[in-house]
Amino acid sequence: MKVAYWPGCVSRGFTPELHGSMAKVAPLLDLELVELDRACCTGAGVIAEHNQELADTLNARTFALAQQVQGAELMMNICSTCQGAQSECQERLDANAEYRDHVNSTLSSEGLSYEKGLTNKNFLWLLVEEIGLEELRSKVRRPLTNLKVGPFYGCYIVRPRKRLGIDSEQRRDNYLHEVIEALGGTVIDYAGMRKCCGFPIITMNKEASLKQAGRHLGDALDADADCLVTPCPLCHLNLDMQQPLAEKTVGRELQMPVLHLPQLVGLALGVDPGELGLARHVVRPTSVIDWSTSVVGAAA
């Protein structure tokens, strides 16, 4: 399956292990990634607060670039914050032809134009809806047996439900659960798995942000999770990179490994842990992986 691939900025900056692990996993899933290397930041909802038209134009440009990829069946991203921001912009652009034409007039100097109807899916959605859980199970080479995984959805990929296409037929707010089970892992439910990680307010109220992160990590720890997995690199930054500070803020030891979704998939599909960038994490996943034998769950 050929896809126009938007990795986002965080996966190529703060979390290059996410970008790298997606590259390792793609061929194992028969995915051909055509990277949109000229695309720019989605704005992550921040630009839209100050200039809605600018945010819409930036995202329309990315959509137009994706539509130029010959043979691509859809556009794919690996950042749920990107998914949320892009979904909002696309909803507005698709609903108003006059506004869409106005935005396209700005893009015309580059020879670009966004046409209504692009399909844009996060990697999590693509796994379930395009590849399928049965096909994913068939590709597992190292089942995540005995590994207790807490899903962390965050906010941008689960609400608002209507915009994100979440309904009784597409239970996208449960897809992490289904993927973990398809990979052979055990799902651990806990209170904060569909709540905000705290990242959006970290520059405005760092203590409140760290309290949010620490509370979610503590809830997962109390539920006996071995690790968390998230489809959002911004959530990963707050839950992993900021975890030492979160520990101080909530006054307890956490030491909870947080994996990117392609890393968890890669482990189950047989990719060597060393090729998935796990050593880059602040909280090393030694409780999840026996580094000497690369057997998932053996040390847990």
Disulfide bonds with the S-S distance in Angstrom:
none
